Amino acid sequence: MPIDYLLDRLISFFTSLRLTVVCLALGLVLVFWGTLAQVDLGLYKAQNEFFRSFIIYWGPKGASWRIPAFPGGYLIGGVLVLNLIASQLKRFTFTASKTGLWMVHVGLILLLLGQLLTDLLSRESTLHLRNGEAKNYSETEREAELAVIDTTDPDADKVIAIPQGILASQKSIRPGDLPFTIQVKDFFANSRVSERAANASAPPAATQGLGPRATVRELPRVTQMDVRDVPSAVVEIVTPEGSLGTWLVSEFVEQPQDFTVNHRTYQLELRPRRHYKPYSIQLLKFQHDVYPGTDIPKNFSSRVLLQRPQTGEKREVLIYMNSPLRYAGETYYQSGFDPDNQGTILQVVHNPSWLTPYLSCVLVGVGLVVQFATHLVGFTRKQRTA
């Protein structure tokens, strides 16, 4: 079969109006199906399986196998972008009378690409501060990391963070240039750690640190919006001279656990994933106002002190509802507070492509106006001539 014939068929396929209709119909089915799936899977898992994937896999409940069942959001959106670009290049020539159409199509393509960039590049985390407390990092509560901290130097700690994905998928991890290997014996995406009774028949969770006095059991993954998984793991520290034992690391364990290798002191801590910043934010005062005689919130705000030692910047900022702090490519929103009104919860959004939807809407709107005005002027001229 000639290559030119195959190329023509391929171009005809991607420029077909039928392909546009099929993609839009598949998108409607995907949104409907993904919305229903949130009841059982929860919002975050449904987003990942339906909208942030190329293929949706299905299998009977409890089965260990799954088969491809439906195109995912990335596949449908990607084909639709190719369809728009190909049809625009094939059908339309750039003339003054079609300037509006070009602007509309470019705006639609940019809107789809902007959504993809938002999914790939954006990051949401939280900053929880108590009155007077300062932090130079925010946390992603639904992701964990195993922090290996070298505390030998009294002036500065050296931290190596192992993401939850690596911790769950790899059995042997050699972090950085550390003189030991971490062997992952067990990993629990959701768990509960309890104190082990003296006469308990169940074996201890680990041999070192808090492990001999604790037990750990796996729990089903949660799907509620206001509840999150609490991961745990049992890891073994292995040096060239041999094993140092096993440790239980969990978000239930609040204090880091110490061990020594080659006369250097290290700590192990499983914690929410941290995103460090070259500046710090200190909560000076949290204010929670209610309507007189009721418990209905009227306003809640956080007065914070922003400090950046490298530039000497030091200023106070008031963050309140609908008035976020935008700084260094991140936006801090007032999202919650502690029940005793002594602490605040700020949502931190990092989205490099946040301007893309606005630019897309402007292009589409201006394109429609230009196209309408072009036809209106042409129609008016014909009427005058007649």
C-alpha positions in Angstrom: 0.0 0.0 0.0 1.6 3.4 -1.0 2.8 5.6 1.7 1.0 8.6 0.2 -2.3 6.8 0.4 -1.7 5.9 4.1 -0.7 9.5 4.9 -3.8 10.8 3.2 -6.0 8.4 5.2 -4.2 9.5 8.4 -4.7 13.2 7.7 -8.4 12.5 6.8 -8.9 10.7 10.0 -7.5 13.5 12.3 -9.2 16.3 10.3 -12.6 14.5 10.3 -15.6 16.3 11.8 -16.8 12.9 12.9 -13.8 12.5 15.1 -14.6 15.8 16.8 -18.2 14.6 17.5 -16.9 11.2 18.8 -14.4 12.9 21.1 -17.0 15.2 22.5 -19.5 12.3 23.0 -16.8 10.2 24.7 -16.0 13.2 26.9 -19.6 13.5 28.1 -19.7 9.8 28.9 -16.4 10.1 30.8 -17.6 13.0 32.9 -20.8 11.2 33.7 -19.1 7.9 34.6 -16.3 9.6 36.5 -18.8 11.6 38.6 -20.7 8.5 39.5 -17.4 6.7 40.4 -16.6 9.3 43.0 -19.2 7.6 45.3 -17.1 4.5 45.6 -13.6 5.7 44.8 -13.6 9.2 46.3 -12.7 12.4 44.5 -8.9 12.1 44.3 -8.8 8.4 43.1 -11.6 9.0 40.6 -9.7 12.0 39.2 -6.6 9.9 38.7 -8.3 6.9 37.2 -10.7 8.6 34.9 -9.4 12.1 34.0 -5.7 11.9 34.6 -5.1 8.7 32.6 -4.9 7.5 29.0 -6.9 4.3 29.5 -9.5 3.3 32.1 -9.1 -0.2 33.3 -12.0 -2.3 34.7 -12.1 -5.6 36.6 -14.6 -7.4 38.9 -14.5 -6.4 42.5 -11.9 -8.3 44.4 -10.2 -9.6 41.3 -6.5 -9.2 40.7 -6.8 -8.5 36.9 -8.3 -5.6 35.0 -8.8 -5.0 31.3 -8.9 -1.7 29.2 -12.5 -0.5 29.2 -12.6 3.1 28.1 -10.3 6.0 26.9 -9.2 8.2 29.7 -9.2 12.0 29.9 -5.7 12.5 28.6 -6.3 10.3 25.5 -9.6 12.0 24.7 -8.2 15.5 25.2 -5.0 14.7 23.3 -6.9 13.4 20.2 -9.2 16.4 20.4 -6.3 18.8 20.4 -4.7 17.0 17.4 -8.1 17.1 15.6 -8.4 20.9 16.2 -4.9 21.6 15.0 -5.1 19.3 11.9 -8.4 20.6 10.8 -7.4 24.2 11.3 -4.2 23.7 9.1 -6.1 21.8 6.4 -9.3 23.7 6.0 -8.5 27.3 6.8 -6.2 29.7 5.1 -5.1 32.8 7.0 -7.1 35.7 5.5 -8.5 38.8 7.0 -12.0 37.5 6.8 -11.1 34.4 8.8 -9.1 36.1 11.5 -11.8 35.6 14.1 -12.0 31.9 13.3 -8.3 31.5 13.8 -8.5 33.3 17.1 -11.3 31.1 18.3 -9.6 27.9 17.3 -6.2 28.9 18.8 -8.1 29.9 22.0 -9.8 26.4 22.2 -6.5 24.6 21.6 -4.8 26.8 24.3 -7.6 26.0 26.7 -7.1 22.3 26.3 -3.3 22.5 26.5 -3.6 24.8 29.6 -5.7 22.1 31.4 -3.1 19.5 30.6 -0.3 21.8 31.9 -2.3 22.5 35.1 -2.7 18.8 35.7 1.0 18.1 35.1 2.6 21.2 36.7 0.2 22.5 39.4 0.6 21.5 43.1 -1.6 22.1 46.1 -0.3 21.9 49.6 -1.2 23.3 53.0 0.6 25.4 55.6 -0.6 24.8 59.2 0.6 27.4 61.7 0.0 28.1 65.3 0.2 31.6 66.8 3.8 32.6 66.8 5.0 29.6 64.8 7.1 30.1 61.6 7.7 27.6 58.8 9.7 27.6 55.6 7.8 24.7 54.0 4.3 23.5 53.1 3.0 20.0 53.2 1.0 17.7 50.9 -1.1 15.8 53.4 -2.2 13.0 51.0 1.3 12.1 50.1 4.0 10.9 52.5 7.8 10.7 52.4 10.4 8.9 54.4 12.9 11.5 55.7 16.4 10.3 56.5 18.0 13.1 58.5 21.7 13.3 59.3 21.9 15.3 62.6 25.6 14.9 63.3 26.4 18.5 62.4 25.0 20.7 65.2 24.7 23.7 62.8 22.7 22.1 60.0 20.8 18.9 59.2 21.2 17.0 56.0 17.8 15.6 54.8 17.2 13.1 52.1 13.5 12.5 51.4 12.2 9.3 49.7 8.7 9.8 48.1 5.8 7.5 49.0 5.7 6.1 45.5 9.3 4.8 45.6 8.8 3.5 49.2 5.8 1.5 48.0 7.3 0.1 44.8 10.9 -0.6 45.6 12.2 -3.1 48.1 15.8 -1.9 48.2 16.6 1.8 48.3 20.1 3.4 48.4 19.4 7.1 49.2 22.0 9.5 48.0 25.5 8.9 49.3 24.5 7.5 52.6 26.6 4.5 53.9 23.6 2.1 54.2 20.7 0.6 52.2 17.0 0.8 53.2 15.2 -2.5 52.7 11.4 -2.1 52.7 9.9 -5.1 54.5 6.3 -4.0 54.5 4.4 -1.0 53.3 0.8 -0.1 54.2 -0.9 2.6 52.2 -3.4 3.0 55.1 -2.8 1.6 58.6 -3.3 1.8 62.3 -0.5 1.6 64.8 -1.4 0.4 68.4 0.5 -0.1 71.6 1.5 -3.8 72.0 0.4 -5.4 75.2 3.0 -7.2 77.3 1.3 -10.6 76.9 0.2 -10.1 73.3 0.5 -13.1 71.0 0.9 -10.8 67.9 4.6 -10.2 67.0 6.0 -6.8 67.4 6.0 -4.5 64.4 9.8 -4.1 64.4 13.0 -4.8 66.4 14.3 -1.3 66.9 13.1 2.1 68.1 9.3 2.0 69.0 8.8 -1.2 67.0 9.0 -3.7 69.9 6.3 -1.8 71.8 3.9 -1.4 68.8 1.8 -3.4 66.4 0.7 -2.3 62.9 -2.2 -3.5 60.8 -3.3 -2.6 57.3 -6.7 -0.8 56.7 -8.7 -0.4 53.5 -8.1 2.8 51.6 -10.4 5.6 52.5 -12.5 7.6 50.0 -14.1 10.3 52.1 -13.0 13.9 51.4 -12.5 14.8 55.0 -10.5 11.6 55.9 -7.1 10.6 54.6 -5.0 7.5 54.5 -2.3 7.2 57.2 0.6 5.2 55.7 3.1 3.1 57.6 6.2 1.0 56.7 8.6 -1.5 58.3 12.2 -0.8 57.0 15.5 -2.5 57.6 18.8 -0.6 57.8 21.5 -2.6 56.1 25.2 -1.6 56.2 28.2 -3.3 54.6 28.9 -4.9 58.0 25.4 -6.2 58.3 21.8 -5.4 59.4 21.1 -2.9 62.2 17.5 -4.2 62.6 14.1 -3.1 61.5 12.2 0.1 62.3 8.5 1.0 62.2 8.0 4.3 60.5 4.5 5.8 60.4 2.6 9.1 60.5 1.2 7.8 63.8 4.8 8.1 65.2 5.3 11.8 65.9 9.0 11.7 67.1 11.9 10.8 64.8 13.8 7.6 65.7 17.6 7.6 66.0 20.3 5.2 64.9 24.1 5.4 64.4 26.2 4.4 61.4 30.0 5.0 61.2 29.9 7.4 64.2 27.2 9.5 62.5 23.7 10.0 63.9 20.7 9.6 61.7 16.9 9.9 62.2 14.0 8.2 60.4 10.6 9.9 60.1 7.6 9.1 57.9 5.8 12.5 57.4 3.6 14.4 54.9 5.6 15.4 51.9 7.3 18.8 52.4 7.9 21.5 49.9 10.7 23.8 51.2 10.9 27.5 50.2 13.7 30.1 50.4 11.5 32.2 52.8 9.5 31.7 56.0 6.0 32.7 57.1 5.2 33.3 60.7 1.7 33.6 62.1 1.4 36.8 64.1 -2.3 36.6 64.9 -5.3 34.7 63.7 -8.7 36.4 63.9 -12.1 34.7 63.7 -15.1 37.0 63.6 -18.7 35.8 63.8 -22.0 37.6 63.4 -23.3 39.0 66.8 -25.4 36.5 68.7 -24.6 33.6 66.4 -21.9 31.1 65.6 -22.0 31.9 61.9 -18.5 32.9 60.6 -18.3 36.4 59.4 -14.7 36.5 58.5 -11.4 34.8 59.4 -8.0 36.2 58.7 -4.3 35.6 59.3 -1.8 38.3 59.9 1.6 36.8 58.9 5.2 37.9 58.8 7.0 37.1 55.5 10.8 37.0 55.8 13.4 36.2 53.1 16.9 36.4 54.5 18.6 36.3 51.1 17.0 39.6 50.0 16.4 41.2 53.4 12.7 41.3 52.7 10.6 41.4 55.9 6.9 42.6 55.8 3.5 41.9 57.3 0.7 40.6 55.2 -3.0 40.1 56.0 -4.6 37.0 54.4 -8.3 36.8 54.5 -11.3 35.4 52.5 -11.0 36.3 48.8 -7.7 38.2 49.5 -4.8 35.7 49.2 -1.1 36.3 49.3 0.7 35.9 46.0 4.4 35.5 46.3 7.2 33.7 44.4 4.9 32.0 42.0 2.6 30.6 44.8 -0.8 31.7 46.1 -1.7 31.4 49.8 -5.5 31.2 50.5 -7.2 31.3 53.9 -8.8 27.9 53.9 -9.3 26.8 57.6 -8.4 27.2 61.2 -8.0 25.3 64.4 -11.1 24.8 66.7 -9.4 26.9 69.5 -8.9 29.8 67.1 -5.1 29.7 67.9 -4.0 28.3 64.5 -4.6 28.8 60.8 -4.6 26.6 57.8 -3.4 28.1 54.5 -3.9 26.5 51.2 -0.8 26.9 49.0 -1.3 26.7 45.2 1.6 26.5 42.8 0.3 26.7 39.2 2.8 28.1 36.6 0.0 28.0 33.9 -2.6 29.9 35.8 -2.8 32.6 33.1 -3.6 30.1 30.3 -7.4 29.9 30.9 -7.7 33.7 31.0 -5.8 34.1 27.8 -7.8 31.4 26.1 -11.1 33.0 27.1 -9.9 36.4 25.9 -8.9 34.9 22.5 -12.2 33.1 22.1 -14.2 36.1 23.1 -12.3 38.6 20.9 -12.3 36.1 18.0 -16.1 35.8 18.1 -16.5 39.6 18.2 -14.0 40.0 15.3 -15.7 37.3 13.2 -19.2 38.8 13.9 -18.0 42.3 13.1 -16.3 41.1 9.9 -19.6 39.6 8.6 -21.6 42.5 9.8 -19.4 45.0 7.9 -19.6 42.9 4.8 -23.4 42.6 5.1 -23.8 46.3 5.6 -21.7 47.1 2.5 -23.8 44.8 0.4 -27.0 46.4 1.7 -25.7 49.9 0.9 -24.7 48.8 -2.6 -28.1 47.3 -3.2 
